[in-house]
């Protein structure tokens, strides 16, 4: 069935389909909010590190979800950067 036929069905009385679409839209909006929150957290730590705070880290990272892998990668990057800055000073 073409997209136009499906769209027509929704308009002409596919109430159940409309409810499914509305539910899916709500799910996607929730995912967007979670992604936005993850990006804001990552941005905050990046800005702190850029300002010289190499101790800044992301904590309470969810096991899975939007941004989790990026958060762990950022923390690892900061760990490696911090370690490379500390070693030469300790010599």
N, C-alpha and C positions, 0 to 999 in steps of 0.2 A: 504494500500500500504506500502510495507516495506521501510525502510530507504534507502536501496540500490537502489530500483526502483525510489524513489523520487530523490535521488542524480543523477541517470542517466538521469532523465528527465531534471534536471537543466543543466547538461552538454550538453545534446543533443538538446537544443533549448527552454528551458523554460525561455525565456528572462524576462518575467513578474515576474516569481518566483525569478530570480536572482536579479532583481530590488528590490523586496520586502525584500529579505535577506540583500541586501546592505543597505537598509533603516533601517532595524532592527539593523544591526551591528552598524550603525551610532548612533542610539538611545542608544544602550548599551554602546558605547564608551562615549557618553555624560554623561550617568548615572555614569559611572566609574570615569569620571573627577570630577563630583559633589561629589561623595563619597570620593574620594581622598582629595578634598579640605576640606570637613567636617572633615575628620580624621586629617588633618594637623592643622586645627583650634583647635580641641579638644586636640591634642598633645601639642600644644603651651601652652595652659592653664594648662594642667597637669604638664608640665615641670616647669612652673612658680610656681605653687602651691608646687611642690616637692622641689623647691628651697627656699620655705618659704613665697612666695607671696600669702597669702590667700585672697587677694583682687582681684586677677585676675578673670575675668568673660568673658564668651562669650556674645557678644552683636550682635544685628541684626540677630537673629536666625530666619530662615524661619519658617512659620507656619507648613509646611509639607515638607517633602523631606528627602534626605539622611542625617542621623545624627541628625535631629532636636530633636528627643526624647532623644538621648544621651546627646546632648548639654544642654537641660533643666535639665536633671538628674545631670549632672556634676555641673551646677550652683547651684542646690539645695544642693548637697553634700558639696560644698564649703560654702554655706550659713550656713548650719548646723554645719560644722566644725569651721567656723569662730565664730559663736555664742557661741559654747561650749568653745572656747578658751578665749573669751572676758568675759563671765560671771564670772569665778573664779577670774580673775584679778580685777574685779570691786568690789568684796566683801571686 
